[in-house]
Amino acid sequence: MDPGRMGAIQGRKVRVIAKIRSGFTDLESESGSSRTKDRISVQKPNGDESETVTISFEHQSVSQNESYKVDYCYEQNEGNDIIFSREVKPLISGIFDGHDATIVAYGARGSGKTYLIQGSENEPGLAVQAMAEVLSLAVESGKLVSISSYHIINERAYDLLDPKKSEVSVLNDAKGKTQLKGLSQVPVKSILEFQKLYLSGRNLHKSQKKTEPPCRSHKGLVIHVFQGEKSDTIPLGKLNVVDLAGYEDGRRKSTNALNLLENTKINKPIYALQNVVHALNANKSLVPYRESTLTRMLRTSLEGTNQILIVACLSPLFCQDSVHIVSLASRSCLGTSQTVTDSTKRNKSSARLMGHSSLKSSIPGSVSSTVKKQSGSHVQFSERKFSERKANGMASVIKGRKLFTETSHSAKSKKALQKLPMQATSTDIVATIEHPLQEEDNSSLGSEKAIITCDEEPSPLPALGLQETTITDKELSPLAALGLQETAITDKEPSHLAALGLQVPTITDKGVQQSEENHEEVTPSIISGVKALSLVEEGHAIDKENNNSLINESGSPPISECLQELSNNLKLLYSSIPSCVEIPPKNDALNAQFSTDTLEPKTPEPSIQVNEKCELANISSSPWQTFSMRSSGVKNSLVQEYLRFLNTANKEELKKLKGIGEKRATSILELREESPEPFKDLDDLKEIGLSAKQIKGMMKKEMGELFN
Ligand SMILES: Nc1ncnc2c1ncn2[C@@H]1O[C@H](COP(=O)(O)OP(=O)(O)OP(=O)(O)O)[C@@H](O)[C@H]1O
């Protein structure tokens, strides 16, 4: 039987395979002969290709029982050709029938992802072979083909076929279908044309790397198939081919804050994709597409009966990152019908409750790129205060006073929309999509021609010098600015302990958040100076019984119990701070601030920002900056109150809000029936048909009322 169909046979939507890189790098060749034992072994059930294969690692750091199951594993002697003919070719005919297919390669750095996708002159990769197949079928059936190519850096997508590398906006049309505004499509008629476009776009990016800081990126190719004439085309299906940037465990390898930040950013879509794949394979009703730009971009192609192939790329010699990659792959394989092995059981239990809180109840094994638990962290206190986005950095500090001004994102989205017609002429086959909003009581709020889902509030967290605690962290706890007591804590709100430079377990609707990478539960810890000090020894597991007792029958702990837990942690932290906080010896100004202000729940000031080019820039604090950051805290506090109101108020109360009429109030109540707390951030208001601009307008009006 063709192993390519095995995922489907097992009743799972996503097929998850592994590929062990052929050949050795120079470094591996040098040490390879002495490391013959440190290889990966693959056990394939004799003759029965419908069974999963088992991958294990022979290495002293891996226990002998530790093995991982995936749908199939291609070994070193199996090249791109065989993977194409068995795994990819069967997907291509579906594209001509109107289905989408998606192939994603991920793995540790240097594990052969790009070689698998692009290949070499002698051994074309999956993308090149797929394109050749699509072109030949298109010629036979009179279809048109075009391609798009993009890369994602710091959660922003850029068009690789556009010489200006302009930003791509991820929009949802009125039917909820993903539209990538600003992503050009270029018609392709021959494989040579394709190679010129696709590979030169990438090489351009690679040449940029030489002069600019090495920002790694996730790269995507889309092959679109259309029917009809040049001037009047109808999209059929498309093939997405994604080459994810190399996974690297930031905690082990990062030697500075910049590396740690880069790894966290790089790993985010990898974890987000795993969460999506896991949810799809387990037939969950809620799939966390919104966790990353990549999953939002791919959403339409991942939904429904579309086909998905995930390839975990592995280096032939043992490395810890490969173990992690295989464990993620194995976990994604877990469908409802599958038996869990020892290792996957462990993953399943230990990695649960990560990621988007709204999905925690439905995705038991979701993972996040949290950097909370940094074993042996050498991150300086000052180094932790960095920003990850240029737009959120200096700019957001300066803009802090304008609590609800338009974000630069919005402006960019508009620009992208305005730019469309131009791109349409260059490609001839781009469809311009304009969808009227469902207007309701929003005459004063303005309207847009498309529902924009990419406009996220810039995260104030990095601008405030705080580490993001999970991939979904978006809001800083308002406590930092207000000194108020929190009444609900989710994974989106690092408590004010974070503002003190402390790391806290995120208390979610299911208890204490865990570190996904070590698969250990996280304990409250303080990181300071050159050393991370834990109040409780790192890795020390929080008592599970205790933890379980926080969870009620519906799977959520009552808020009072969350608060009790927080209160206990606070007491523990406060009582321990003097003896645990280690003051960095060389930064007197910082020390002074940290030592005198430690117990005051106020927002720390950023000392380091990271711009788009991954450059660190020191930013000194000023009264203005302090004021701006506090304003940002006030804003977040108000937003949290607003969201709490949306999650709890009755219909009549909801209708008192600006911009909420009968229809929207009903939609809000319907959403609350589906999930008890549907509004985790303002972005969630898009679920009731509001655009980013409208949401902002509503907030402005609502908050403006406070001064009337
Ligand atoms: N099947 C193969 N046969 C021969 N050489 C290979 C093969 N796969 C990968 N290599 C070589 O291994 C090295 C790393 O491969 P590649 O660049 O594809 O890894 P990667 O996972 O994309 O790396 P990164 O994470 O840095 O993007 C390259 O020199 C590549 O030519």
PDBQT file of the ligand as one rigid body, heavy atoms in Angstrom, charges set to zero:
ROOT
HETATM    1  N1  LIG A 801      19.474  15.094   0.786  1.00  0.00    +0.000 N 
HETATM    2  C1  LIG A 801      20.618  15.774   0.865  1.00  0.00    +0.000 A 
HETATM    3  N2  LIG A 801      21.673  15.392   0.158  1.00  0.00    +0.000 NA
HETATM    4  C2  LIG A 801      22.819  16.069   0.215  1.00  0.00    +0.000 A 
HETATM    5  N3  LIG A 801      23.011  17.168   0.982  1.00  0.00    +0.000 NA
HETATM    6  C3  LIG A 801      21.991  17.597   1.688  1.00  0.00    +0.000 A 
HETATM    7  C4  LIG A 801      20.740  16.931   1.685  1.00  0.00    +0.000 A 
HETATM    8  N4  LIG A 801      19.911  17.573   2.496  1.00  0.00    +0.000 NA
HETATM    9  C5  LIG A 801      20.606  18.617   2.989  1.00  0.00    +0.000 A 
HETATM   10  N5  LIG A 801      21.849  18.616   2.520  1.00  0.00    +0.000 N 
HETATM   11  C6  LIG A 801      22.885  19.599   2.837  1.00  0.00    +0.000 C 
HETATM   12  O1  LIG A 801      22.843  19.835   4.235  1.00  0.00    +0.000 OA
HETATM   13  C7  LIG A 801      23.019  21.213   4.506  1.00  0.00    +0.000 C 
HETATM   14  C8  LIG A 801      21.818  21.746   5.277  1.00  0.00    +0.000 C 
HETATM   15  O2  LIG A 801      20.676  21.589   4.476  1.00  0.00    +0.000 OA
HETATM   16  P1  LIG A 801      19.557  22.709   4.347  1.00  0.00    +0.000 P 
HETATM   17  O3  LIG A 801      20.134  24.038   4.052  1.00  0.00    +0.000 OA
HETATM   18  O4  LIG A 801      18.548  22.183   3.413  1.00  0.00    +0.000 OA
HETATM   19  O5  LIG A 801      19.024  22.676   5.843  1.00  0.00    +0.000 OA
HETATM   20  P2  LIG A 801      17.895  23.584   6.488  1.00  0.00    +0.000 P 
HETATM   21  O6  LIG A 801      17.195  22.716   7.440  1.00  0.00    +0.000 OA
HETATM   22  O7  LIG A 801      17.088  24.220   5.414  1.00  0.00    +0.000 OA
HETATM   23  O8  LIG A 801      18.777  24.669   7.226  1.00  0.00    +0.000 OA
HETATM   24  P3  LIG A 801      18.283  26.033   7.929  1.00  0.00    +0.000 P 
HETATM   25  O9  LIG A 801      17.577  25.621   9.160  1.00  0.00    +0.000 OA
HETATM   26  O10 LIG A 801      19.555  26.744   8.205  1.00  0.00    +0.000 OA
HETATM   27  O11 LIG A 801      17.393  26.737   6.952  1.00  0.00    +0.000 OA
HETATM   28  C9  LIG A 801      23.173  21.916   3.165  1.00  0.00    +0.000 C 
HETATM   29  O12 LIG A 801      24.539  22.065   2.919  1.00  0.00    +0.000 OA
HETATM   30  C10 LIG A 801      22.576  20.934   2.183  1.00  0.00    +0.000 C 
HETATM   31  O13 LIG A 801      23.146  21.047   0.891  1.00  0.00    +0.000 OA
ENDROOT
TORSDOF 0
